[in-house]
Structures are given as structure tokens and as C-alpha cells.
């Protein structure tokens, strides 16, 4: 076993060393070791803080913490060892001038025996130090231990093996006695491991649904850990509603979220290969160290951890559950139609009923998120992206219109006499023309020509079959829905505001926002039936007996169900 071997070597080496260098030298050296253990962190940070800049965090995780401390320990221990040697030499020289040979021999024998004792004591100190380090570090590395081929390697494998072996030795209680890690650190570890070890779909949904995480979505550090989850969310059905930050990881590393979702066996080395993970761990560890045990901040963090654990087990949050509006809500189209029709009992026109249905159709796919009071009582509504649909429709129109020109169905003159050679190719739809920039005359003319061309394409399509453009939009929307749920990112909500109230009665303050579309796409968007504008200063909302959220806009009632 590694531990017995290491401790045996320590006692053998230090006992022999202590015997030959003597007790005087050994006592001073032992004093230096004790001082180094207690003050190497502070001294190392002061004297060797500059060494941290020599070890890039991305390539050497946590070395900026270890190197100054180790350098400080070695420096203090070495200085006292040199001092012990000097003092031992001085004493021997003075005794040589005053004592006879018999007395000197007696002193040497006594000094060596004393040195053997101090060597054994020093070995004991080093052994306890080693056991404490193995115990403390192993408590955080062993849970991520991956044995066998492709698993942990080198020092990490040795550390994990030693920590596992420590449980079967009589040294466990000794190591635990010198563990000064705050209990709060272990509680944070347990919460993270609960999440990390369960990568199922249910855990992913619970993580997305936990109210305490809503406000963290905008944190740049959290975005880097999540990475670009847009591709992941497109693979899920519309009922899953994966969170989508729309952010990207410029480092090119696989994000922590992607690692977590994968089914691969990940070692600690794999996890720490991501620079964003290392940076986040270092930053959060500094915050965790600054929390004093028993402080209000520590109590809040402990309550948060306990509530998260309960939520992941039961799906209910006691900490944020006092306000029933908090959570994620999905628009229920059929329930909204039924609730709205009750307010239109005097409607006899089928056209007006069709308009109600159109408004509800435009709301289909909308979902909301209400934050806890502690995070600002924010409420946000998210909806489907029309941009992706309209871009595909415009591409199809451009292709058909160009084919009609090539086949002689449309004369070139009808195109306004403007042809810069670009109209045989699909328009670049990702650009927004003239947005906050001064354009020269040529670009202004080009912009107007493209708009005129788009109008003519729409008129041409509708002349072939009335309502053809709307049909194309509906078909394209259906096709994209069958391929997977698509929505505007959480960075671009359709409406944002705040909520107030208690019990089952609430008031919403909402401000809607238009999706950023190019001028060509706006031509499609403006001719579509108007939906319900999610705007208002004092919008009435209530929870019914079934736990559904009803939001009232005039006589229209939007019904949302929790998910």
C-alpha cells in the first residue's frame, strides 16, 4: 500500500538523517518545519506571489496557488536547516576548545541519539502533513475517480489510490483530525456531485426548472460553462424547452454542459482541460474561502444547497415556493381559446372568431419564466423565431422568381431595370441594412432595389395563388416544428418585465420587443395577422384552482401551464 510505503520511507530517511546530523541541528530543523507548516501560505504569497504569473492557469490548473506555498515552505525549512547546521558547527568548535576527547565523544554519542529522536519526531510531523493532504485533496478528487485504462493517470491516480487505501488504515482518524476544511465546502461538493453523477433527461429538466438558477443565466462565467446550447435545444421537442443562452465558447473547448450531457466517462483531468472550468473553479473557490463559518452568507448558501438538493429529489422548492407564480410556464393554446371564447359570448361573426384563432396561433410556442423575489421578481416571455422561417420562405421565393424570369414568364423590365448581377443568387439574409450607419448613394439604391424586388416577388406569388405567401410561411413553420423546436434565445425575449402580488392574484408589468429582422423580412412580418402584444403596465394575472396561470389582455385570456 502506498501509504505504508511512504510513511516507512519517511521514518527511515529522516531517522538516519537525524542520527548523523545530531540533535541540535535536528531540533532547529524540526522547529523550522513546524513554522513552515503554519506560515508557508502567508510567506509564500508575499515572497513568491510573482511565481503565479509564470504558470498559466489554462495549462497548469491551480498551480498559481500551490507554487508560492510550496516555495515558501521549502524556503523556511531550508533556512532553519542551514541555521541548525551553523549552530551545530559553532557548538562543536567551542566544545572542542574546552572539553577533552572523552567528553567530546560522549557528547557526539548523546547528540546522535538525540538526533535520532528528533528525526523520528520530524518524520511523524511530515507523515501527519502528508496524510492530511491526501485526506483533504482526496475527498474532492476520489468522487470523480475513473479507474482502469483511459482513467486517471500519474499523480492524480496515486492520490486517489492513496485516499482510498487510507480508509483501511489506522491513520484515517489522524488525517481527519487535522482536516480544517469548512463543512460548507463539503456541502457544496455533495451538491455538485449529485448533479454531476445524474446526467439523465429528468435531471436536465430539473436543473433548467430550478428558480434559483434563473438569475445566473446572464452571468458571463455561467455562459462560458454552458457554451452554445442552441444545437442541443433544437434536437428536443417543443415540450422540453431546453434553456438556450446563444453564447459561444471562443476557446474552442467543449463546454462543461456538453461534457455533462455526454455519456463518456470523464476524468478530473478531462474536466480541468477546459480553461473556462478552471477559471470558474478558481474564482468561485476564492468566494467560498471568503465566507466565514456561521456568517449570514454561509447560512444563505447552506439553505440554498439544501433547497437545491430537495428540489432535485422532489421537484419542489421550499425556498422559492412561497410565490406560486415563480417557475416556468408554457402557453396552452386550446385552454386559452376556451377561456377567451367565454368572454366573447356575443360574437356571431365567423371572421371575428377566426381573428381570435389567429391571435392564439401567433402565441403558440410562447413560454414564460418568472423569477423569485430575491432575484428581482423578473418575468420574461420567450417565443418562436420568425427570422428562420421567413429567411427560408424568401429563399424559395427568390428561386421561383428567378426561374420565372429565366423561363420568360416575367420580363426583365418588370424588375425595375436594376440588375447588379446579384439577383441570380439568394439574398444575404443575415445582414440588417442601414442600421445605425451612414450609407453612400450606391448602397442606398441597392437597398431600395432589393426591397422593391422583394415586394414584386410577393405580389407575383400572390397573383399566382391568393394567399400563397402566407401558405408558404405556414408550411415552412410546420416543417421546422417537425424537425425540432426553434425559438428566440433567452438573450432575446419577446417581452420582459416584473411581477407583483401574492397568493393567487398578481399584476404584471410587461414591455414587448420585436425580433430584429432585415428590411426584406419585415415585409413578410408586417402583412401577417397581428398577434397579442405582450405589453402593459398593470396586466392582471391569476392562478386558478388547477394551478394554471391566466393572463388577461382585454377580453383575451392567455392560459399557461407549469412545466
PyMOL commands that set and color helices and strands:
alter all, ss='L'
color gray80, all
select helices_A, chain A and resi 2-21+23-47+49-54+63-98+101-144+154-166+172-177+183-196+201-209+211-213+215-218+220-226+230-234+256-261+268-271+275-290+296-314+333-341+350-363+373-375+386-406+412-415+441-464+468-483+519-527
alter helices_A, ss='H'
color red, helices_A
select strands_A, chain A and resi 327-331+367-370+378-382+495-502+505-512+536-543+549-553+556-562
alter strands_A, ss='S'
color yellow, strands_A
deselect
rebuild
show_as cartoon
